[in-house]
Amino acid sequence: MDWITEQLEFSPKVGDVIHHYCSAETFLSILTHRTIRLSDIQCMNDRGERIWGREIIGQVALAVSAGKAYAADFVRGLAAAIDFWQINSIAAAACFSLHPDSLGQWRGYAEDGSGFSIGFDACAMTAVDRLSSVHCVYDPEDIRKKIEFSVNAIYQRFAGNLAGSGCQWADGTEVLDLGSEVKESAGAYATPWHDRDTMFLCVSLTRALESFKHPAFEQEGEIRLTHIVHRVESGAAFRLESANKKMTEPRIQFRLRNGVPAPFLDFPLPGNDERGHPIRDVILGPKNPASPEQISVMLETMRFPDVRVRRSSAPYC
């Protein structure tokens, strides 16, 4: 694991709970199907998903390589590598919060306070196979520092590969995992990227963009479970395909949001502890008409025992 991945990984302690705000319909679906849904993050409510931080990478790349050999080629090659991974992959995520009873999230994600906040065992959820867990970063200075460290590491690999190649540039035909798009963008200077470690650092930096969010969303305290889906050429367009062909993955499905296809995957909830499920508490929104007793009966009947149910303390109506 590289430095930036370690910095963004969410590592909960035993007993920690993360909350998922949702509508009544989604709450019932989670209980009925015993799944959690991961949706394409670019179909969510932040226009800057996977974009916020991209401009900073360009600025930092210019600063890191300023006055050094092949600076323009480093900036161009890094941009081409990141663009390639962004174009050819989709990040799907399920969103949780560290704040169990937040008025802003009741209003934004739980039917204006009529829905639910489901508290999941954080250790159980982050241990789900094939999912990565990250915490979102909102402070622009913190984001810049993380990007600077990562870009510096990539430049060191780039410069080392340059020195090792003796500046004998290839025609790009052996560039690792990059395709014609990157070959054309990076031009004759693609050879220094022909290194598995360098490309791993580029992929990690691209994945980090899934965690960088605008400061306006800071009050959400968001934790994400993420999964990568690849775009693969197919016929007149492309199809979506699991990143790991050797493992059985949930089926990629679509729903139409105002007529626009939005891909998603439903992952099974973990259930390997003595309770048989990861739900620890449920909070009813301040405008939810149900009683805690009614929800408790439903949970017990649907085989989700020993869940604490209470009403939000927010005085919102």
N, C-alpha and C positions, 0 to 999 in steps of 0.2 A: 504494500500500500504506500502511495506517495504522500508527501507532506500535506498538500491541499486537501486530499481525500480524508486524511486523518483529522484535519482541522474542522471539516464540515460534518463528519460522521456524528450521528446522535447515539450516544452510549448511555442508556438509562440505568438507574440503580434499581435494585429489587424493591418493589412496592410503588415505583413511579407509575403514574397514570397519564395517558394522553387522551384528549377529547376530540370527538368528531361531531361537529354540528351538522344537523341535517333536517330535512322535512319529515313529516309523519310518514309519507309514502316511502321514503328511503329507509327510515327506521324499520318499518315493517318488512321491507325487502331484505335488509341485512339479517333480521331474525329468521325470516322464512327460508332463505337460501343459504344462510350461514356463510356469507361471503362479504368481502370488502371490495369496492370498485375503485380501480385506478383508471383515470381519464387523461387524455392528451392535455398536457399543461397549457398548450397554446389555445385551448378551447375554454380556458378559465377566465376569471374576471380581471386579470392583470394584463394589459396590453404589452407590458414589457417582459413577459415570460421568455426566457432564453435570449433576451435582447439586452436587458439591464445588465451592465457590466461588459458587454461586447465592445462598446466604444472605449471603455477604460483599458481594455486589453490592447487596442491599437495604440493608445497614447503611451502606455507603459512600454510596449515593444519598441516604439520610436526612441523613448528615453534610454532604455537599456542598451540599445545597439548604437546610439549616437556616437559618431566619430570612430566607430570600429569597422573592421574589414567586413565588407559585404552586408552592411547595415540594411540597405534597401531590400536585399534578397532575403534577409531574415524576416523583415516585416511582411514582405509579400508571401513568403513561404508559410509563416505562422497563420496569417489570415486565410490562406488557401486550405490549410489543414483543418482549421476550426470550421470554415464554411462547409468543407466536405462532410464532416461528421454531423453538422447541424442539418444539412440538406438531406442526408441519407439515414437519419434516425429520428424517432419520435420518443419523447420522454413522457411516460404515463405516471401519474402520481395519485395517491390518496392523501388527503390533507387532514392534519390533526392540529390541536392547539395545546399549549401548556396551561392555558387559562380555561378552567371548567365552566365559568359562569360570566361570560363577557357580553355586555349589552350590545356592543358593536357587532359581534358575531351572531348573536341572536337575530339581530335585524338583517344582517347580510346573508346568512347561510341557513337560517332555520325558520323560514316563512314568517319573517318579521316578529319572531318571538313565539310562534305557535308550534314550533317543532321540538326537537330533542337535542341534547348533548350527551353522547354516549362515551363513557369512560372506559378505555381499553387498557389492559395490562401492558405497559410499555415494553417490558422485556419480552413478553410473548409475541407481540406484534413485530418487533424489530428482528426477531429470530426467524420470521417466515422465509422459507427458501426462495431464492431468486429475486428477493427484494433488497434494495439498499435503503438505509435510513439516514436522513440528513436533517440538520436544523437550518432554517433560513437565516440569512444575514441581511440586515437592512442599513447599517451604518456605512455610508459611502467611503469613509476613510478606512474602515476595517476591510471592506471589499477591495479597495485599492492595494492595501498592504498584502493581502492574500494573493492577489493577481501579480504584484511585483515579485514576490518570492517565487511563484510558479514560473513566470516568464523568465526570470533570471536563470532558473534551473534549466529551462528549455534552451536558452541561449548558450549556456555552458556546454550542453550536449551538442548543439549545432556547431559551435566553434571547434569543439574537439573532433567532431566528424570531419569538419573542413580540414583541420590540420592533418588528420589521418589520411585523407584522400589525396593530399598533395595538390589540391585544387584541380584534379583531373576530373572534370565534369562528365558524367554519362549523359545519354540522351533521354533518360527518364524511364526507360522501359523496365527497370528493375525496382522502381520505387515501391516500398512495402505498403500494401493495402490502400494505396491512394487511387485510383482510377484516373481516367482521362481528364476529368474536371480539374483535379489538382495538378496533374502533369502540365496541362495548358496554363494554369494560373501561376505555377511556380517556375515554369519555363525550364531552361537548361540548368537552373540552380536547384533542382530537386534532390540531387544526390545527398546532401547533408541530412536529409530527412529519412534516408534509407537506414533506419536504425530502430529496432523494436522499442528500446527504452525511450527514445525521443518521441516516437508516436504515442507511446503509453502516456507520457506526460501531457501531450497535446490533447488526447482523449480525456484525461482527468480534468484538465482546465476547461474543456468544453462541457463536461458533466457538471462542473462547479457552477456553470451559468444557471443550472436548475435551482440553485440555492440562493442566488442573489436577487433580492427584491427591492422595489422602491421603498424609501423610508415611510411613505404614506401607509404602508401595510404593517408597520412595526408592532402595533398593538395586538396583532393576531398571535404573535409568539409561535409561529408555525413550525411544525415537524412534518416531514414528508416521507412516505414510503414510495420509492420510485422503481421503475422497471423500464428497460430500453427495448423498443421495437424498431426493427430495421425496415427501410424502404428498399425493395428489390425490383429491378426492371421486369416488366411483365406486359407483353402485348403493346398496346398503344400508350400505356402509362406505367404505373408500378403498383405492386401489391405490398401489404404490410406483413411482416414475417417475424417470428420470435428471434431474438438475438442468439439464443442457445438451441440449436436444432437437436441436440442430443438429449434434451430433457423435455418431459411432457409439460406443456404450459397451458394456462387457460386460453380458451379460444378468443381470438380478437373479434370483437363485435362492434356494431355501430348503432348510434341513435341519431336522429335528425333534430338539430336544434335550430329552429326557425328555418328549416329546409337545408341546413348545412350539415354534412356527415361529420360526426365526432366519434373517433374510435375509443374503445374502452376494453378493459379486461377485468373479470371478476375472480379474485383470488380467494380460495377457501380460508375461513378463519382458523387459526390454530386452536387445537383442543386437546393438548397432551398433558394437562395438569389434572389434579384431583377434581376440579370443578367441571372439566370437559369443555370449557369455553373461556375466552379472554375478557369478557365484559365484567367490569368491576362495579360500575355505578351508572345510573341514568338520571339526568336532570331534565325535568320538564320545563319548557320555555315559559316565560312570565305570562304569555297569553294562551298557553296550552289549556284546553278545556277539560282534559282528563284529570283524574285524581291519581296520586302516587299509588294508592291501593289497586286501582284498576290496572295500571301498568305492571305492578308486581305480579298480579294474577296471570296476566298474559305472559310475562317472562317465565314464570314457573311452569306454566302449561306448555310452553314451547321449548322446554328443557334448557332454560338458562337460569339455573338456581342461584340463590344467595347473592342477588344483585341489590345493592342499595339504591333506592329510588327516592328522589326528593324533588321539590319544586325550586326553581330559580329564586334567588333573593332579590333580583332586580325589580324595582317598582315601576314597571313599564306596562302601559295598557293602550 
